[in-house]
Amino acid sequence: MSKKIGWFGTAATAVYLVVLGLLVWGRLPALLDMKLNEVGDFLAGAFGPLAILWLVLGFFQQGIELRQNSEALHLQAKELQNSVTQQAELASTAKAQFDLDKAALEHRIQELKDEESLRRRMLDPRLDLSGKCAVIGMPKEGKSFPKYVVDVRSRGNDCSDLHLSLSIGQEQQHEELSRHETWKAIFDQPLEPHDWPIYAQLSYVTTDREKWSISYVVHMHDEVLTFAEYGRVN
């Protein structure tokens, strides 16, 4: 459109100049005799229409350029909107993939935890403690004293380096305890009724060289010892 306006303006200017030349061709001597102010008035009147023509054409040209710029801005806005939509879709896809990866990772971590828990359960010796108070000697003659016999029985895997200590200040050791075996630990420290309950701590090493320590509260009733676990440290 802008090229058409340019061609139209050029053609109109050429035609106008030709017509103007034909009109003034036979009057050149009169033009030479005119005063300067009259020459100025002549030139203003002669070329004024051309100025108005190009002013109007420039107005139309500017309108066309503004319309083209508006269309370009509209296209840019549309492309920007499409880009934002695509980025939002990509972000949504990335988030969905992240959620899938996170869920898969959490599932794998839980599987590893379950495997580790199963491994530890398989390696756990699962020790049971029970005991009793046995009177050794001749009670009638006043030459007797109590002994506390603690049975440590394994219901699980093998373990070694066992240490059983009581809060009364005594400790017994055992080198190794296999599955379904029982270790009898004997303590001969005399205790009064007001000394109960006492505390016990049992430590051992599993077959994969992990060291564990279990704490118990020990009660005695009718010469039977009961062990209540209250703490376990790895």
HUMO-V467363 format. One record per residue. N is the residue number from 1. SS is DSSP state (H for helix, E for strand, C for the rest). PHI is phi in degrees with one decimal (NA if undefined). Layout:
N	SS	PHI
N	SS	PHI
//
This chain:
1	C	NA
2	H	-64.6
3	H	-65.5
4	H	-64.0
5	H	-63.0
6	H	-62.5
7	H	-63.2
8	H	-63.9
9	H	-63.5
10	H	-64.3
11	H	-64.5
12	H	-64.4
13	H	-64.8
14	H	-63.8
15	H	-62.4
16	H	-63.6
17	H	-67.6
18	H	-63.7
19	H	-62.9
20	H	-64.1
21	H	-64.4
22	H	-66.6
23	H	-71.3
24	H	-98.8
25	H	-61.1
26	H	-83.0
27	H	-115.5
28	H	-62.5
29	H	-60.3
30	H	-68.7
31	H	-66.8
32	H	-70.7
33	C	-88.1
34	C	-76.3
35	C	-73.2
36	H	-63.7
37	H	-68.5
38	H	-71.5
39	H	-63.6
40	H	-63.1
41	H	-62.4
42	H	-65.1
43	H	-64.8
44	H	-64.1
45	H	-70.3
46	H	-74.6
47	H	-101.1
48	H	-59.7
49	H	-58.3
50	H	-63.5
51	H	-62.4
52	H	-64.1
53	H	-59.9
54	H	-70.1
55	H	-65.8
56	H	-64.5
57	H	-61.8
58	H	-63.9
59	H	-61.6
60	H	-63.2
61	H	-62.6
62	H	-64.7
63	H	-62.6
64	H	-63.9
65	H	-64.2
66	H	-63.6
67	H	-66.0
68	H	-65.2
69	H	-64.9
70	H	-63.3
71	H	-64.1
72	H	-64.8
73	H	-64.3
74	H	-63.9
75	H	-64.6
76	H	-63.6
77	H	-63.6
78	H	-65.6
79	H	-63.4
80	H	-64.6
81	H	-64.2
82	H	-63.0
83	H	-64.1
84	H	-63.4
85	H	-63.6
86	H	-64.4
87	H	-63.7
88	H	-64.5
89	H	-64.8
90	H	-63.2
91	H	-64.4
92	H	-65.3
93	H	-64.5
94	H	-63.7
95	H	-64.4
96	H	-62.4
97	H	-65.2
98	H	-62.0
99	H	-63.1
100	H	-64.2
101	H	-62.7
102	H	-63.8
103	H	-63.9
104	H	-64.4
105	H	-65.7
106	H	-63.0
107	H	-63.8
108	H	-66.9
109	H	-62.2
110	H	-65.0
111	H	-61.8
112	H	-63.2
113	H	-63.3
114	H	-64.1
115	H	-63.7
116	H	-66.1
117	H	-63.7
118	H	-65.3
119	H	-61.8
120	H	-68.3
121	H	-64.4
122	H	-69.1
123	H	-87.1
124	C	-67.7
125	C	-71.4
126	C	49.3
127	E	-84.0
128	E	-111.0
129	E	-114.8
130	E	-147.3
131	E	-167.7
132	E	-153.5
133	E	-102.6
134	E	-115.1
135	E	-94.4
136	E	-106.9
137	E	111.9
138	E	-120.4
139	H	-56.9
140	H	-63.2
141	H	-92.8
142	C	73.5
143	E	-113.8
144	E	-114.7
145	E	-150.4
146	E	-83.4
147	E	-128.5
148	E	-108.2
149	E	-102.6
150	E	-110.1
151	E	-95.4
152	E	-109.6
153	E	-113.0
154	E	-97.1
155	C	-108.1
156	C	-128.5
157	C	-80.1
158	C	-68.8
159	E	-148.4
160	E	-146.0
161	E	52.1
162	E	-84.1
163	E	-133.3
164	E	-120.7
165	E	-122.8
166	E	-111.5
167	C	-69.6
168	C	-80.6
169	C	101.3
170	C	-117.7
171	E	-143.5
172	E	-123.9
173	E	-125.3
174	E	-145.3
175	E	-71.1
176	E	-152.8
177	E	-134.5
178	C	-89.2
179	C	-63.1
180	C	68.7
181	C	-89.8
182	E	-128.5
183	E	-105.8
184	E	-99.8
185	E	-102.7
186	E	-113.6
187	E	-121.7
188	C	-117.9
189	C	-77.1
190	C	-69.5
191	C	-129.3
192	C	-94.9
193	H	-55.4
194	H	-75.4
195	H	-77.9
196	C	-87.9
197	C	-79.0
198	E	-114.6
199	E	-121.7
200	E	-132.0
201	E	-136.2
202	E	-117.5
203	E	-121.2
204	E	-158.6
205	E	-121.9
206	E	-80.5
207	C	-69.2
208	C	-97.7
209	C	68.2
210	C	-91.4
211	E	-100.2
212	E	-123.2
213	E	-137.2
214	E	-120.2
215	E	-107.3
216	E	-133.8
217	E	-103.3
218	E	-111.2
219	E	-115.2
220	E	-128.0
221	E	-140.4
222	C	53.8
223	C	64.1
224	E	-110.5
225	E	-95.2
226	E	-120.3
227	E	-115.7
228	E	-112.1
229	E	-71.3
230	E	-135.6
231	E	-168.3
232	E	-143.3
233	E	-126.5
234	C	-103.5
//
